[in-house]
């Protein structure tokens, strides 16, 4: 918890700042890899149906595939 001092008409008022952060950082390649693991593979149309944009697919699909291969290799070993 952090304390924030605010000036209010010449007076300092102490308030506690909330730890809640509404911004969620996504790990898109991890999400794609998990979906592919659950469903046995995903096409671009499948990923779009799951809510991924075309740009996200183009950017993150190679990393997701790499993650899947690494998981398969680790499981086989």
PDB file as gemmi writes it, atoms N, CA and C in Angstrom:
CRYST1    1.000    1.000    1.000  90.00  90.00  90.00 P 1                      
ATOM      1  N   UNK A   1       0.854  -1.164   0.000  1.00  0.00           N  
ATOM      2  CA  UNK A   1       0.000   0.000   0.000  1.00  0.00           C  
ATOM      3  C   UNK A   1       0.901   1.227   0.000  1.00  0.00           C  
ATOM      4  N   UNK A   2       0.528   2.236  -0.767  1.00  0.00           N  
ATOM      5  CA  UNK A   2       1.316   3.453  -0.728  1.00  0.00           C  
ATOM      6  C   UNK A   2       0.434   4.595  -0.270  1.00  0.00           C  
ATOM      7  N   UNK A   3       1.062   5.593   0.308  1.00  0.00           N  
ATOM      8  CA  UNK A   3       0.327   6.747   0.820  1.00  0.00           C  
ATOM      9  C   UNK A   3       0.581   7.916  -0.117  1.00  0.00           C  
ATOM     10  N   UNK A   4      -0.485   8.601  -0.461  1.00  0.00           N  
ATOM     11  CA  UNK A   4      -0.418   9.726  -1.381  1.00  0.00           C  
ATOM     12  C   UNK A   4      -0.777  10.990  -0.624  1.00  0.00           C  
ATOM     13  N   UNK A   5       0.065  12.009  -0.752  1.00  0.00           N  
ATOM     14  CA  UNK A   5      -0.239  13.301  -0.140  1.00  0.00           C  
ATOM     15  C   UNK A   5      -0.832  14.205  -1.212  1.00  0.00           C  
ATOM     16  N   UNK A   6      -1.949  14.800  -0.899  1.00  0.00           N  
ATOM     17  CA  UNK A   6      -2.579  15.728  -1.845  1.00  0.00           C  
ATOM     18  C   UNK A   6      -2.769  17.080  -1.167  1.00  0.00           C  
ATOM     19  N   UNK A   7      -2.524  18.109  -1.928  1.00  0.00           N  
ATOM     20  CA  UNK A   7      -2.747  19.456  -1.403  1.00  0.00           C  
ATOM     21  C   UNK A   7      -4.208  19.814  -1.604  1.00  0.00           C  
ATOM     22  N   UNK A   8      -4.829  20.264  -0.547  1.00  0.00           N  
ATOM     23  CA  UNK A   8      -6.239  20.635  -0.619  1.00  0.00           C  
ATOM     24  C   UNK A   8      -6.420  21.915   0.172  1.00  0.00           C  
ATOM     25  N   UNK A   9      -6.546  23.018  -0.525  1.00  0.00           N  
ATOM     26  CA  UNK A   9      -6.744  24.336   0.085  1.00  0.00           C  
ATOM     27  C   UNK A   9      -5.657  24.616   1.118  1.00  0.00           C  
ATOM     28  N   UNK A  10      -4.412  24.329   0.768  1.00  0.00           N  
ATOM     29  CA  UNK A  10      -3.308  24.623   1.666  1.00  0.00           C  
ATOM     30  C   UNK A  10      -3.041  23.560   2.706  1.00  0.00           C  
ATOM     31  N   UNK A  11      -3.848  22.502   2.744  1.00  0.00           N  
ATOM     32  CA  UNK A  11      -3.656  21.443   3.728  1.00  0.00           C  
ATOM     33  C   UNK A  11      -3.209  20.172   3.011  1.00  0.00           C  
ATOM     34  N   UNK A  12      -2.333  19.438   3.644  1.00  0.00           N  
ATOM     35  CA  UNK A  12      -1.942  18.142   3.108  1.00  0.00           C  
ATOM     36  C   UNK A  12      -2.889  17.082   3.659  1.00  0.00           C  
ATOM     37  N   UNK A  13      -3.456  16.293   2.769  1.00  0.00           N  
ATOM     38  CA  UNK A  13      -4.390  15.235   3.169  1.00  0.00           C  
ATOM     39  C   UNK A  13      -3.754  13.902   2.800  1.00  0.00           C  
ATOM     40  N   UNK A  14      -3.700  12.984   3.761  1.00  0.00           N  
ATOM     41  CA  UNK A  14      -3.152  11.665   3.479  1.00  0.00           C  
ATOM     42  C   UNK A  14      -4.273  10.742   3.023  1.00  0.00           C  
ATOM     43  N   UNK A  15      -4.027  10.053   1.916  1.00  0.00           N  
ATOM     44  CA  UNK A  15      -4.972   9.067   1.406  1.00  0.00           C  
ATOM     45  C   UNK A  15      -4.195   7.819   1.055  1.00  0.00           C  
ATOM     46  N   UNK A  16      -4.824   6.686   1.219  1.00  0.00           N  
ATOM     47  CA  UNK A  16      -4.165   5.454   0.798  1.00  0.00           C  
ATOM     48  C   UNK A  16      -4.555   5.176  -0.642  1.00  0.00           C  
ATOM     49  N   UNK A  17      -3.572   4.810  -1.438  1.00  0.00           N  
ATOM     50  CA  UNK A  17      -3.825   4.486  -2.838  1.00  0.00           C  
ATOM     51  C   UNK A  17      -4.161   2.999  -2.933  1.00  0.00           C  
ATOM     52  N   UNK A  18      -5.105   2.700  -3.739  1.00  0.00           N  
ATOM     53  CA  UNK A  18      -5.549   1.317  -3.916  1.00  0.00           C  
ATOM     54  C   UNK A  18      -4.511   0.506  -4.678  1.00  0.00           C  
ATOM     55  N   UNK A  19      -4.387  -0.765  -4.334  1.00  0.00           N  
ATOM     56  CA  UNK A  19      -3.476  -1.659  -5.039  1.00  0.00           C  
ATOM     57  C   UNK A  19      -4.124  -2.229  -6.302  1.00  0.00           C  
ATOM     58  N   UNK A  20      -5.396  -1.956  -6.508  1.00  0.00           N  
ATOM     59  CA  UNK A  20      -6.107  -2.484  -7.672  1.00  0.00           C  
ATOM     60  C   UNK A  20      -5.615  -1.818  -8.939  1.00  0.00           C  
ATOM     61  N   UNK A  21      -5.253  -2.615  -9.917  1.00  0.00           N  
ATOM     62  CA  UNK A  21      -4.821  -2.104 -11.210  1.00  0.00           C  
ATOM     63  C   UNK A  21      -5.732  -2.716 -12.271  1.00  0.00           C  
ATOM     64  N   UNK A  22      -6.570  -1.919 -12.926  1.00  0.00           N  
ATOM     65  CA  UNK A  22      -7.530  -2.469 -13.892  1.00  0.00           C  
ATOM     66  C   UNK A  22      -6.888  -2.940 -15.197  1.00  0.00           C  
ATOM     67  N   UNK A  23      -5.629  -2.606 -15.419  1.00  0.00           N  
ATOM     68  CA  UNK A  23      -4.955  -3.003 -16.650  1.00  0.00           C  
ATOM     69  C   UNK A  23      -4.367  -4.395 -16.456  1.00  0.00           C  
ATOM     70  N   UNK A  24      -4.752  -5.304 -17.323  1.00  0.00           N  
ATOM     71  CA  UNK A  24      -4.249  -6.670 -17.261  1.00  0.00           C  
ATOM     72  C   UNK A  24      -3.255  -6.862 -18.401  1.00  0.00           C  
ATOM     73  N   UNK A  25      -2.067  -7.262 -18.062  1.00  0.00           N  
ATOM     74  CA  UNK A  25      -1.046  -7.499 -19.083  1.00  0.00           C  
ATOM     75  C   UNK A  25      -1.226  -8.917 -19.592  1.00  0.00           C  
ATOM     76  N   UNK A  26      -1.408  -9.036 -20.902  1.00  0.00           N  
ATOM     77  CA  UNK A  26      -1.651 -10.344 -21.519  1.00  0.00           C  
ATOM     78  C   UNK A  26      -0.360 -10.941 -22.039  1.00  0.00           C  
ATOM     79  N   UNK A  27      -0.276 -12.245 -21.970  1.00  0.00           N  
ATOM     80  CA  UNK A  27       0.803 -12.990 -22.598  1.00  0.00           C  
ATOM     81  C   UNK A  27       0.160 -13.720 -23.772  1.00  0.00           C  
ATOM     82  N   UNK A  28       0.061 -13.029 -24.895  1.00  0.00           N  
ATOM     83  CA  UNK A  28      -0.664 -13.534 -26.058  1.00  0.00           C  
ATOM     84  C   UNK A  28      -0.089 -14.849 -26.570  1.00  0.00           C  
ATOM     85  N   UNK A  29       1.241 -14.988 -26.710  1.00  0.00           N  
ATOM     86  CA  UNK A  29       1.755 -16.278 -27.178  1.00  0.00           C  
ATOM     87  C   UNK A  29       1.378 -17.427 -26.238  1.00  0.00           C  
ATOM     88  N   UNK A  30       1.412 -17.171 -24.934  1.00  0.00           N  
ATOM     89  CA  UNK A  30       1.035 -18.204 -23.964  1.00  0.00           C  
ATOM     90  C   UNK A  30      -0.435 -18.577 -24.110  1.00  0.00           C  
ATOM     91  N   UNK A  31      -1.293 -17.580 -24.303  1.00  0.00           N  
ATOM     92  CA  UNK A  31      -2.725 -17.849 -24.494  1.00  0.00           C  
ATOM     93  C   UNK A  31      -2.946 -18.704 -25.737  1.00  0.00           C  
ATOM     94  N   UNK A  32      -2.254 -18.358 -26.827  1.00  0.00           N  
ATOM     95  CA  UNK A  32      -2.392 -19.126 -28.068  1.00  0.00           C  
ATOM     96  C   UNK A  32      -1.897 -20.559 -27.886  1.00  0.00           C  
ATOM     97  N   UNK A  33      -0.757 -20.712 -27.220  1.00  0.00           N  
ATOM     98  CA  UNK A  33      -0.191 -22.043 -27.003  1.00  0.00           C  
ATOM     99  C   UNK A  33      -1.127 -22.902 -26.144  1.00  0.00           C  
ATOM    100  N   UNK A  34      -1.718 -22.303 -25.112  1.00  0.00           N  
ATOM    101  CA  UNK A  34      -2.644 -23.055 -24.255  1.00  0.00           C  
ATOM    102  C   UNK A  34      -3.872 -23.512 -25.039  1.00  0.00           C  
ATOM    103  N   UNK A  35      -4.405 -22.632 -25.881  1.00  0.00           N  
ATOM    104  CA  UNK A  35      -5.561 -23.019 -26.703  1.00  0.00           C  
ATOM    105  C   UNK A  35      -5.201 -24.159 -27.650  1.00  0.00           C  
ATOM    106  N   UNK A  36      -4.032 -24.065 -28.269  1.00  0.00           N  
ATOM    107  CA  UNK A  36      -3.605 -25.117 -29.199  1.00  0.00           C  
ATOM    108  C   UNK A  36      -3.402 -26.440 -28.468  1.00  0.00           C  
ATOM    109  N   UNK A  37      -2.864 -26.382 -27.258  1.00  0.00           N  
ATOM    110  CA  UNK A  37      -2.675 -27.598 -26.464  1.00  0.00           C  
ATOM    111  C   UNK A  37      -4.015 -28.225 -26.094  1.00  0.00           C  
ATOM    112  N   UNK A  38      -4.967 -27.385 -25.713  1.00  0.00           N  
ATOM    113  CA  UNK A  38      -6.295 -27.871 -25.316  1.00  0.00           C  
ATOM    114  C   UNK A  38      -7.059 -28.466 -26.494  1.00  0.00           C  
ATOM    115  N   UNK A  39      -6.908 -27.867 -27.662  1.00  0.00           N  
ATOM    116  CA  UNK A  39      -7.746 -28.244 -28.806  1.00  0.00           C  
ATOM    117  C   UNK A  39      -7.002 -28.981 -29.905  1.00  0.00           C  
ATOM    118  N   UNK A  40      -5.712 -29.188 -29.739  1.00  0.00           N  
ATOM    119  CA  UNK A  40      -4.969 -29.958 -30.729  1.00  0.00           C  
ATOM    120  C   UNK A  40      -4.551 -29.184 -31.962  1.00  0.00           C  
ATOM    121  N   UNK A  41      -4.539 -27.895 -31.917  1.00  0.00           N  
ATOM    122  CA  UNK A  41      -4.120 -27.079 -33.056  1.00  0.00           C  
ATOM    123  C   UNK A  41      -5.173 -26.030 -33.375  1.00  0.00           C  
ATOM    124  N   UNK A  42      -4.717 -24.909 -33.882  1.00  0.00           N  
ATOM    125  CA  UNK A  42      -5.634 -23.803 -34.165  1.00  0.00           C  
ATOM    126  C   UNK A  42      -5.292 -23.197 -35.525  1.00  0.00           C  
ATOM    127  N   UNK A  43      -6.321 -22.905 -36.290  1.00  0.00           N  
ATOM    128  CA  UNK A  43      -6.137 -22.186 -37.548  1.00  0.00           C  
ATOM    129  C   UNK A  43      -6.287 -20.691 -37.266  1.00  0.00           C  
ATOM    130  N   UNK A  44      -5.970 -19.895 -38.261  1.00  0.00           N  
ATOM    131  CA  UNK A  44      -6.145 -18.447 -38.097  1.00  0.00           C  
ATOM    132  C   UNK A  44      -7.604 -18.112 -37.822  1.00  0.00           C  
ATOM    133  N   UNK A  45      -8.517 -18.793 -38.507  1.00  0.00           N  
ATOM    134  CA  UNK A  45      -9.947 -18.562 -38.287  1.00  0.00           C  
ATOM    135  C   UNK A  45     -10.345 -18.926 -36.853  1.00  0.00           C  
ATOM    136  N   UNK A  46      -9.787 -20.017 -36.326  1.00  0.00           N  
ATOM    137  CA  UNK A  46     -10.068 -20.410 -34.941  1.00  0.00           C  
ATOM    138  C   UNK A  46      -9.578 -19.350 -33.961  1.00  0.00           C  
ATOM    139  N   UNK A  47      -8.363 -18.842 -34.208  1.00  0.00           N  
ATOM    140  CA  UNK A  47      -7.809 -17.818 -33.322  1.00  0.00           C  
ATOM    141  C   UNK A  47      -8.620 -16.524 -33.389  1.00  0.00           C  
ATOM    142  N   UNK A  48      -9.063 -16.156 -34.598  1.00  0.00           N  
ATOM    143  CA  UNK A  48      -9.923 -14.970 -34.726  1.00  0.00           C  
ATOM    144  C   UNK A  48     -11.227 -15.166 -33.976  1.00  0.00           C  
ATOM    145  N   UNK A  49     -11.785 -16.370 -34.053  1.00  0.00           N  
ATOM    146  CA  UNK A  49     -13.029 -16.666 -33.343  1.00  0.00           C  
ATOM    147  C   UNK A  49     -12.839 -16.574 -31.824  1.00  0.00           C  
ATOM    148  N   UNK A  50     -11.616 -16.805 -31.358  1.00  0.00           N  
ATOM    149  CA  UNK A  50     -11.308 -16.701 -29.932  1.00  0.00           C  
ATOM    150  C   UNK A  50     -11.027 -15.261 -29.512  1.00  0.00           C  
ATOM    151  N   UNK A  51     -11.012 -14.329 -30.474  1.00  0.00           N  
ATOM    152  CA  UNK A  51     -10.852 -12.917 -30.138  1.00  0.00           C  
ATOM    153  C   UNK A  51      -9.489 -12.317 -30.427  1.00  0.00           C  
ATOM    154  N   UNK A  52      -8.586 -13.087 -31.015  1.00  0.00           N  
ATOM    155  CA  UNK A  52      -7.279 -12.543 -31.378  1.00  0.00           C  
ATOM    156  C   UNK A  52      -7.414 -11.756 -32.676  1.00  0.00           C  
ATOM    157  N   UNK A  53      -6.679 -10.655 -32.779  1.00  0.00           N  
ATOM    158  CA  UNK A  53      -6.707  -9.872 -34.009  1.00  0.00           C  
ATOM    159  C   UNK A  53      -5.718 -10.460 -35.009  1.00  0.00           C  
ATOM    160  N   UNK A  54      -5.870 -10.054 -36.262  1.00  0.00           N  
ATOM    161  CA  UNK A  54      -4.968 -10.531 -37.303  1.00  0.00           C  
ATOM    162  C   UNK A  54      -3.525 -10.115 -36.991  1.00  0.00           C  
ATOM    163  N   UNK A  55      -3.342  -8.909 -36.480  1.00  0.00           N  
ATOM    164  CA  UNK A  55      -2.009  -8.429 -36.119  1.00  0.00           C  
ATOM    165  C   UNK A  55      -1.410  -9.255 -34.980  1.00  0.00           C  
ATOM    166  N   UNK A  56      -2.216  -9.568 -33.964  1.00  0.00           N  
ATOM    167  CA  UNK A  56      -1.731 -10.395 -32.858  1.00  0.00           C  
ATOM    168  C   UNK A  56      -1.318 -11.782 -33.358  1.00  0.00           C  
ATOM    169  N   UNK A  57      -2.115 -12.334 -34.245  1.00  0.00           N  
ATOM    170  CA  UNK A  57      -1.814 -13.663 -34.782  1.00  0.00           C  
ATOM    171  C   UNK A  57      -0.494 -13.632 -35.548  1.00  0.00           C  
ATOM    172  N   UNK A  58      -0.338 -12.636 -36.421  1.00  0.00           N  
ATOM    173  CA  UNK A  58       0.889 -12.529 -37.212  1.00  0.00           C  
ATOM    174  C   UNK A  58       2.113 -12.311 -36.322  1.00  0.00           C  
ATOM    175  N   UNK A  59       1.963 -11.524 -35.284  1.00  0.00           N  
ATOM    176  CA  UNK A  59       3.088 -11.193 -34.417  1.00  0.00           C  
ATOM    177  C   UNK A  59       3.448 -12.325 -33.455  1.00  0.00           C  
ATOM    178  N   UNK A  60       2.447 -12.996 -32.878  1.00  0.00           N  
ATOM    179  CA  UNK A  60       2.700 -13.910 -31.770  1.00  0.00           C  
ATOM    180  C   UNK A  60       2.623 -15.404 -32.101  1.00  0.00           C  
ATOM    181  N   UNK A  61       2.104 -15.758 -33.264  1.00  0.00           N  
ATOM    182  CA  UNK A  61       1.976 -17.181 -33.611  1.00  0.00           C  
ATOM    183  C   UNK A  61       3.328 -17.909 -33.647  1.00  0.00           C  
ATOM    184  N   UNK A  62       4.387 -17.295 -34.198  1.00  0.00           N  
ATOM    185  CA  UNK A  62       5.669 -18.015 -34.184  1.00  0.00           C  
ATOM    186  C   UNK A  62       6.160 -18.333 -32.766  1.00  0.00           C  
ATOM    187  N   UNK A  63       6.006 -17.399 -31.854  1.00  0.00           N  
ATOM    188  CA  UNK A  63       6.419 -17.627 -30.468  1.00  0.00           C  
ATOM    189  C   UNK A  63       5.546 -18.698 -29.823  1.00  0.00           C  
ATOM    190  N   UNK A  64       4.248 -18.680 -30.103  1.00  0.00           N  
ATOM    191  CA  UNK A  64       3.337 -19.704 -29.564  1.00  0.00           C  
ATOM    192  C   UNK A  64       3.738 -21.087 -30.071  1.00  0.00           C  
ATOM    193  N   UNK A  65       4.088 -21.179 -31.363  1.00  0.00           N  
ATOM    194  CA  UNK A  65       4.513 -22.461 -31.928  1.00  0.00           C  
ATOM    195  C   UNK A  65       5.811 -22.933 -31.282  1.00  0.00           C  
ATOM    196  N   UNK A  66       6.712 -22.014 -31.032  1.00  0.00           N  
ATOM    197  CA  UNK A  66       7.974 -22.341 -30.365  1.00  0.00           C  
ATOM    198  C   UNK A  66       7.708 -22.873 -28.951  1.00  0.00           C  
ATOM    199  N   UNK A  67       6.774 -22.244 -28.255  1.00  0.00           N  
ATOM    200  CA  UNK A  67       6.420 -22.689 -26.905  1.00  0.00           C  
ATOM    201  C   UNK A  67       5.813 -24.095 -26.935  1.00  0.00           C  
ATOM    202  N   UNK A  68       4.978 -24.359 -27.932  1.00  0.00           N  
ATOM    203  CA  UNK A  68       4.382 -25.684 -28.063  1.00  0.00           C  
ATOM    204  C   UNK A  68       5.449 -26.748 -28.333  1.00  0.00           C  
ATOM    205  N   UNK A  69       6.375 -26.429 -29.241  1.00  0.00           N  
ATOM    206  CA  UNK A  69       7.452 -27.384 -29.538  1.00  0.00           C  
ATOM    207  C   UNK A  69       8.304 -27.657 -28.312  1.00  0.00           C  
ATOM    208  N   UNK A  70       8.612 -26.626 -27.553  1.00  0.00           N  
ATOM    209  CA  UNK A  70       9.430 -26.787 -26.344  1.00  0.00           C  
ATOM    210  C   UNK A  70       8.704 -27.667 -25.320  1.00  0.00           C  
ATOM    211  N   UNK A  71       7.392 -27.478 -25.187  1.00  0.00           N  
ATOM    212  CA  UNK A  71       6.611 -28.291 -24.254  1.00  0.00           C  
ATOM    213  C   UNK A  71       6.573 -29.741 -24.700  1.00  0.00           C  
ATOM    214  N   UNK A  72       6.438 -29.964 -26.016  1.00  0.00           N  
ATOM    215  CA  UNK A  72       6.416 -31.331 -26.546  1.00  0.00           C  
ATOM    216  C   UNK A  72       7.759 -32.013 -26.343  1.00  0.00           C  
ATOM    217  N   UNK A  73       8.840 -31.269 -26.570  1.00  0.00           N  
ATOM    218  CA  UNK A  73      10.184 -31.819 -26.391  1.00  0.00           C  
ATOM    219  C   UNK A  73      10.421 -32.182 -24.926  1.00  0.00           C  
ATOM    220  N   UNK A  74       9.992 -31.316 -24.028  1.00  0.00           N  
ATOM    221  CA  UNK A  74      10.171 -31.572 -22.599  1.00  0.00           C  
ATOM    222  C   UNK A  74       9.355 -32.779 -22.153  1.00  0.00           C  
ATOM    223  N   UNK A  75       8.171 -32.932 -22.715  1.00  0.00           N  
ATOM    224  CA  UNK A  75       7.310 -34.054 -22.362  1.00  0.00           C  
ATOM    225  C   UNK A  75       7.875 -35.386 -22.899  1.00  0.00           C  
ATOM    226  N   UNK A  76       8.492 -35.322 -24.086  1.00  0.00           N  
ATOM    227  CA  UNK A  76       9.043 -36.528 -24.704  1.00  0.00           C  
ATOM    228  C   UNK A  76      10.329 -36.987 -24.004  1.00  0.00           C  
ATOM    229  N   UNK A  77      11.008 -36.057 -23.367  1.00  0.00           N  
ATOM    230  CA  UNK A  77      12.292 -36.392 -22.720  1.00  0.00           C  
ATOM    231  C   UNK A  77      12.144 -37.077 -21.396  1.00  0.00           C  
TER     232      UNK A  77                                                      
END                                                                             
